[in-house]
Each structure stands twice: as structure tokens, then as C-alpha cells.
């Protein structure tokens, strides 16, 4: 099976703070893989290293066989990254924002048009794409940003807290976007979330991260059975010693 991501002995220190400590992880091509854990567990640091935005202290990370340090430019051509704190340009309409972002990857006007059309279908905002982003609710902005991350059909989409702060309906819509897009286009998705119940329903496999290390990994159902738990929240509590 092809590995979309291979992480070997990954360590990242910020001075005396050990954000990641000898992390080992692999993600298969075409799956939705979730990183879950509490604040400060190292999830976002790992995502940023995979996205070529941070350099590791030691260890290696490969994305479809490309080293994220030595071959960073090539990695960037096949991935997209949606940070938790990402935002759209307030004074651009949704469509203008998508057009602006599409031009970074598109070779010509036709490709830009097709990419924006794809994004419009993904986000489902319809006529509201004519309105400025500053008029959007948080849920609408997040749908726009997820569409931006997926519209170029990347080999790997890295999503940090894709439904953070959203209500039930918008969260559901974003999850369905991710699930249907992976199924239709074979995109690999790596996402982090504090919402373990959401990850349980969305991800093929998950890794529970604590203090910069993977403390358990597997399919959600396998982990629940292994630890005799009703859900992943209980699994995590048991693994990290809270229960």
C-alpha cells in the first residue's frame, strides 16, 4: 500500500519545550487520517512540519516519497494546508477570493475558471459567493476555506480543526464535503481535531497524541474494542491515564 505520509523519529523542540518527541506515523494513500489529543499535544506542530512550514529538529517526514526538508518545493506542489486560524480576504467576494487563490496553481484562464467552478460546488454557497467575505458567518467562511483547500484536487489535504467553532449544521456540511471529496477524487486527508466524536465518524484511522508522541493508533472501532470503551474520548482518557 502506498504511503501518503511517512514520519520517522520526528522531534521538534522550541528551546526547552519539546513539542514532538520521536513521533512515528504513517498515513496510507486515499484515507482520512485523524490526529486527536488535548491542547499542546503537538498536533499542529506536526501538521506544520508536514506542510513544510516548520523545520524539524530531527527525524524525517516524507510526503508521497518526497522529503519535506530537502524537497520542500516539490511537496508544496501536491499538498494544501488549511490552518485553524485561516481567514479569507474580507473585502473580496467569495468568488473573487477563490479566483485569487486558484491563480497560484492554474496555468491559464480556463483552468482558473474550472477550479473556481469546482470550489463553488464544494462549498455550496451559491449566490452568496457574490457577497464580500466580511458578510459571511463563521460557518460560511469555513466552507469557503475548505473548498479552497480541496479545489485543486491535491494529493494530500492537511486540515487543522476544519470544524472548529462551527454549529451542528455547518460542522455536518464540512464533514460531508470532506467525506464525499475523498471518495470521489481519492484525495488523502490528514486532519487534527479536539472533537474526538467527530473524528470517530469521519476518519478511517486515527492516532491519539499526547506530549508529542503517538500513544495509540488504529481504526476507531478497533481502538474502542481494544480499550473496552464506548467512544474515542473514553479511549483517550484511559490511554493518557485520566480514567
C-alpha positions as CSV (number, residue, x, y, z in Angstrom):
1,X,0.0,0.0,0.0
2,X,1.3,3.4,-0.9
3,X,2.2,5.7,1.9
4,X,1.0,9.3,1.6
5,X,2.9,10.3,4.7
6,X,5.8,8.5,6.5
7,X,7.1,10.1,9.7
8,X,10.1,8.6,11.3
9,X,11.5,9.6,14.7
10,X,10.2,13.1,14.4
11,X,11.3,15.6,17.1
12,X,10.7,19.3,17.3
13,X,12.0,21.5,20.1
14,X,11.2,25.1,20.8
15,X,14.0,25.9,23.2
16,X,13.4,23.8,26.3
17,X,9.9,22.9,25.1
18,X,9.6,19.5,23.5
19,X,6.6,19.8,21.1
20,X,7.3,16.5,19.4
21,X,9.3,13.6,20.8
22,X,10.4,10.8,18.4
23,X,7.0,10.7,16.7
24,X,6.4,7.8,14.3
25,X,3.4,7.6,12.0
26,X,2.3,6.5,8.5
27,X,-0.8,7.5,6.5
28,X,-1.9,5.5,3.6
29,X,-2.9,7.0,0.2
30,X,-6.6,7.7,-0.1
31,X,-7.6,7.6,3.6
32,X,-8.9,10.2,6.0
33,X,-6.5,10.1,9.0
34,X,-7.1,12.0,12.2
35,X,-4.8,13.3,14.9
36,X,-6.5,13.8,18.2
37,X,-5.4,15.0,21.5
38,X,-5.5,17.8,24.0
39,X,-4.1,21.3,23.6
40,X,-0.3,21.3,23.5
41,X,-0.2,17.6,22.4
42,X,1.9,18.5,19.3
43,X,-0.8,18.1,16.6
44,X,-0.5,21.4,14.9
45,X,3.3,21.3,15.1
46,X,3.3,18.0,13.2
47,X,0.9,19.4,10.6
48,X,3.1,22.4,10.0
49,X,6.2,20.3,9.6
50,X,4.4,18.1,7.1
51,X,3.3,21.2,5.3
52,X,6.9,22.4,5.0
53,X,6.2,25.5,7.2
54,X,8.4,24.3,10.1
55,X,11.7,22.6,10.1
56,X,12.1,19.5,12.3
57,X,14.8,19.4,15.0
58,X,15.5,15.8,14.0
59,X,13.8,12.9,12.2
60,X,12.3,12.7,8.7
61,X,9.0,13.3,7.1
62,X,8.1,12.1,3.6
63,X,5.0,13.0,1.6
64,X,4.5,10.5,-1.3
65,X,8.2,9.8,-1.1
66,X,9.3,13.4,-1.1
67,X,11.4,14.7,1.9
68,X,9.7,17.8,3.3
69,X,13.0,19.4,4.1
70,X,15.2,18.5,1.0
71,X,12.3,18.6,-1.5
72,X,10.0,21.2,0.1
73,X,9.2,22.9,-3.3
74,X,8.0,19.6,-4.8
75,X,6.0,18.8,-1.7
76,X,4.2,22.1,-1.9
77,X,3.0,21.3,-5.4
78,X,1.0,18.3,-4.3
79,X,-0.5,19.4,-0.9
80,X,-2.8,22.0,0.5
81,X,-2.9,23.2,4.1
82,X,-5.8,24.8,6.0
83,X,-4.7,26.2,9.3
84,X,-7.2,26.5,12.2
85,X,-6.8,30.3,12.2
86,X,-7.1,30.8,8.4
87,X,-9.3,33.5,7.0
88,X,-10.5,34.9,3.7
89,X,-9.8,38.5,2.5
90,X,-12.7,40.5,4.0
91,X,-13.2,42.9,1.1
92,X,-13.2,40.3,-1.7
93,X,-16.3,38.4,-2.6
94,X,-16.2,34.7,-2.0
95,X,-15.8,34.1,-5.8
96,X,-13.0,36.7,-6.1
97,X,-11.2,35.1,-3.2
98,X,-11.4,31.7,-4.9
99,X,-10.2,33.2,-8.2
100,X,-7.3,34.9,-6.5
101,X,-6.2,31.6,-4.8
102,X,-6.8,29.5,-7.9
103,X,-4.4,31.6,-9.9
104,X,-1.5,30.4,-7.8
105,X,-1.9,26.9,-9.2
106,X,-3.7,27.4,-12.5
107,X,-1.8,27.6,-15.8
108,X,-4.4,29.7,-17.7
109,X,-7.8,31.3,-17.5
110,X,-9.7,28.2,-18.4
111,X,-8.0,26.2,-15.6
112,X,-8.8,29.0,-13.2
113,X,-12.4,29.0,-14.3
114,X,-12.7,25.3,-13.9
115,X,-11.0,25.4,-10.5
116,X,-13.4,28.1,-9.2
117,X,-16.3,26.2,-10.5
118,X,-15.2,23.1,-8.6
119,X,-14.8,25.2,-5.4
120,X,-18.3,26.7,-5.8
121,X,-19.7,23.2,-6.0
122,X,-17.7,22.1,-3.0
123,X,-18.7,24.9,-0.7
124,X,-22.4,25.1,-1.8
125,X,-22.6,28.8,-1.0
126,X,-24.5,29.5,-4.3
127,X,-25.4,33.2,-4.8
128,X,-23.6,34.2,-1.6
129,X,-20.3,33.8,-3.4
130,X,-21.1,37.2,-5.0
131,X,-21.0,38.8,-1.5
132,X,-18.0,40.0,0.4
133,X,-16.4,37.6,2.8
134,X,-16.8,40.1,5.7
135,X,-20.6,39.4,5.4
136,X,-20.2,35.7,5.9
137,X,-20.9,33.8,9.1
138,X,-18.1,31.7,10.6
139,X,-19.6,28.6,9.1
140,X,-19.8,30.1,5.6
141,X,-16.2,31.2,5.8
142,X,-15.0,27.8,6.9
143,X,-16.9,26.2,4.0
144,X,-15.3,28.6,1.6
145,X,-11.8,27.8,3.1
146,X,-12.3,24.1,2.9
147,X,-13.4,24.5,-0.7
148,X,-10.2,26.5,-1.3
149,X,-8.1,23.6,0.2
150,X,-9.8,21.0,-2.0
151,X,-10.5,22.7,-5.2
152,X,-7.1,21.9,-6.8
153,X,-7.5,18.2,-6.1
154,X,-4.3,17.9,-4.1
155,X,-2.8,14.6,-3.4
156,X,-2.8,15.5,0.3
157,X,-5.0,17.9,2.1
158,X,-3.9,18.9,5.6
159,X,-6.8,20.3,7.7
160,X,-6.2,21.7,11.1
161,X,-9.5,21.8,13.1
162,X,-11.7,22.1,10.0
163,X,-14.9,22.5,12.0
164,X,-13.6,24.5,15.0
165,X,-16.2,26.8,16.4
166,X,-19.0,25.8,14.0
167,X,-22.6,24.9,14.8
168,X,-24.0,21.5,14.2
169,X,-25.3,22.1,10.7
170,X,-22.1,23.8,9.4
171,X,-20.0,21.1,11.0
172,X,-22.1,18.4,9.3
173,X,-21.8,20.1,6.0
174,X,-18.0,20.4,6.3
175,X,-17.7,16.8,7.3
176,X,-19.8,15.7,4.3
177,X,-17.6,17.8,2.0
178,X,-14.5,16.1,3.2
179,X,-16.0,12.6,3.0
180,X,-17.6,12.9,-0.4
181,X,-14.5,14.6,-1.9
182,X,-12.1,11.9,-0.7
183,X,-14.5,9.2,-2.1
184,X,-14.9,10.9,-5.5
185,X,-11.3,12.1,-6.1
186,X,-9.1,9.8,-4.0
187,X,-7.6,12.8,-2.1
188,X,-5.7,11.8,1.1
189,X,-6.7,13.9,4.1
190,X,-4.8,14.4,7.3
191,X,-6.8,16.4,9.9
192,X,-6.5,17.3,13.5
193,X,-9.4,17.9,15.9
194,X,-10.3,18.3,19.5
195,X,-13.7,16.8,18.7
196,X,-13.0,13.1,19.1
197,X,-16.6,12.0,18.4
198,X,-16.4,13.9,15.1
199,X,-13.1,12.2,14.2
200,X,-14.6,8.8,15.1
201,X,-17.3,9.2,12.5
202,X,-15.1,10.8,9.8
203,X,-11.7,9.1,9.9
204,X,-10.6,5.7,8.6
205,X,-7.8,5.6,11.1
206,X,-6.7,7.8,14.0
207,X,-3.6,8.5,16.1
208,X,-4.0,9.6,19.7
209,X,-1.2,12.1,20.5
210,X,-0.1,13.1,24.0
211,X,3.1,15.1,24.9
212,X,4.4,14.9,21.4
213,X,4.1,11.1,21.0
214,X,1.6,8.7,19.5
215,X,0.1,6.8,22.4
216,X,-2.4,4.7,20.4
217,X,-3.2,4.2,16.7
218,X,-5.8,2.3,14.7
219,X,-9.3,2.3,13.3
220,X,-11.8,3.9,15.7
221,X,-13.8,0.7,16.2
222,X,-10.6,-1.3,16.8
223,X,-9.4,1.2,19.5
224,X,-12.8,1.1,21.2
225,X,-12.8,-2.6,21.3
226,X,-9.2,-2.8,22.5
227,X,-9.7,-0.5,25.4
228,X,-13.3,-1.5,26.2
229,X,-14.7,1.9,25.6
230,X,-17.9,3.4,24.2
231,X,-16.1,6.1,22.2
232,X,-12.7,7.7,21.4
233,X,-13.0,10.2,24.3
234,X,-13.0,7.3,26.7
235,X,-10.2,5.6,24.8
236,X,-8.1,8.7,25.1
237,X,-8.9,9.2,28.8
238,X,-7.7,5.6,29.5
239,X,-4.6,5.8,27.4
240,X,-3.3,9.0,28.9
241,X,-4.3,8.0,32.4
242,X,-7.3,10.1,33.2
243,X,-9.6,7.0,33.7
